[in-house]
Amino acid sequence: MVWAPDPGAIGLQVERLDTPCLVLDLDAVERNLDAMAQAMRGRVGLRPHAKTHKVPNVARMQLERGALGLCCAKLGEAKVLAAGGIPNLLITTEVVGEAKIRRLLALARQADVMTVVDDERSAHRLSDAAMGAGLRLRTLVDINVGQNRTGVEPGEPALSLARTVDSLPGLELHGVQGYEGHLQHIVDPEQRRTASVSAMDLLAGTVELLLGAGLPIEIVSTAGTGTAAFAAERGAVTELQPGSYVVMDSTYSGVGGLSFENALTVLTTVISVKPGVAIVDSGHKSLSSDLGPPRPIGLAAEFDFQGDEHGKLTFPLGRSIDVGDVVRLIPSHCDTTINLHDLYYVERAGVVIAVWPIAARGRVQ
Ligand SMILES: Cc1ncc(COP(=O)(O)O)c(C=O)c1O
């Protein structure tokens, strides 16, 4: 059964919504989108990552502001965006395995899809399957610039793989990806900049090597919210992949030198009280905990998870709220919290103006 949003929600003050629910401040989203687009215009391309927001609505707003296309972590996300009319998609995760390759090829018939590869055998399998389907897949070589997650090693190993990709009949080499996820949350801006320069040296050095070998490297894709400003300063980089800047979260708010606003809150209700303590109706099922507890807005209180459905607010200076009050929480991690919810309640100035299905939530394949 398809989840039907409550039509009575439109026009309500946010505080009157049923809880727990996910609230998106559209004014703040627009300011964040504008800030990133303006900062990068004329300097470097933007291919924002949809793994954060997971909706065609926001992807369209990014394209309207000049984005080259969107990134997706999963084919399922890309399928949702393609169905929502987003034509140009980079899958930033290696596509491995028969079923996934089949799905990638089906998607490549509907949208302009680009894929990444970090392994010779995977490149051959992708090429063979694409040939069998009468397609050529636009491909980037994924390079490990220090995160030690995916990516072929920079330098000669990357050159060897790029040569293979360039030679395979089912693939079309367009460039490289080198994502430095391990640097995004370095709090001190100067430390983050120094680390970014080292990672970008690896990427730029490899790009030089590949270009010197006559390979067609027109795309060099990298960076997230924390490093976008530094990567944009590098001549070798052609485009950035930031995701979280659209809504931010309490972890990113603690990262120095970023001016994007929190646009995402989980609204929760106090359902029980004790001296110095309020119990709210949000736990692990509505707030992700991989980056710690959420931050309550406007309260001198600490949040602790109390299981799947409950959270505890502790007030060291005395409890200032009571049963029935609603509280806004800033999630500690936007991507994973959004993935827990069916709907965005979209607000402007405290009033619900729309309810958007989070169409690509749960698309983990
Ligand atoms: C490959 C890739 N690119 C870009 C991003 C976006 O990073 P952020 O959300 O920190 O802006 C991510 C996030 O995990 C990612 O995995």
The ligand as a MOL file (V3000), in Angstrom:
LIG
                    3D

  0  0  0     0  0            999 V3000
M  V30 BEGIN CTAB
M  V30 COUNTS 16 16 0 0 0
M  V30 BEGIN ATOM
M  V30 1 C 31.2260 9.3310 -3.2610 0
M  V30 2 C 30.6240 10.4420 -2.4520 0
M  V30 3 N 30.6200 11.6760 -2.9590 0
M  V30 4 C 30.0810 12.7190 -2.2850 0
M  V30 5 C 29.5110 12.5490 -1.0360 0
M  V30 6 C 28.8760 13.7380 -0.3510 0
M  V30 7 O 29.4810 14.0800 0.8350 0
M  V30 8 P 28.8300 15.0900 1.8800 0
M  V30 9 O 27.4810 14.5630 2.2460 0
M  V30 10 O 29.7630 15.0690 2.9980 0
M  V30 11 O 28.7250 16.4020 1.2030 0
M  V30 12 C 29.5040 11.2800 -0.4590 0
M  V30 13 C 28.9400 11.0830 0.8780 0
M  V30 14 O 29.0450 10.0980 1.5320 0
M  V30 15 C 30.0690 10.1890 -1.1910 0
M  V30 16 O 30.0840 8.9370 -0.6860 0
M  V30 END ATOM
M  V30 BEGIN BOND
M  V30 1 1 1 2
M  V30 2 1 2 3
M  V30 3 2 2 15
M  V30 4 2 3 4
M  V30 5 1 4 5
M  V30 6 1 5 6
M  V30 7 2 5 12
M  V30 8 1 6 7
M  V30 9 1 7 8
M  V30 10 2 8 9
M  V30 11 1 8 10
M  V30 12 1 8 11
M  V30 13 1 12 13
M  V30 14 1 12 15
M  V30 15 2 13 14
M  V30 16 1 15 16
M  V30 END BOND
M  V30 END CTAB
M  END
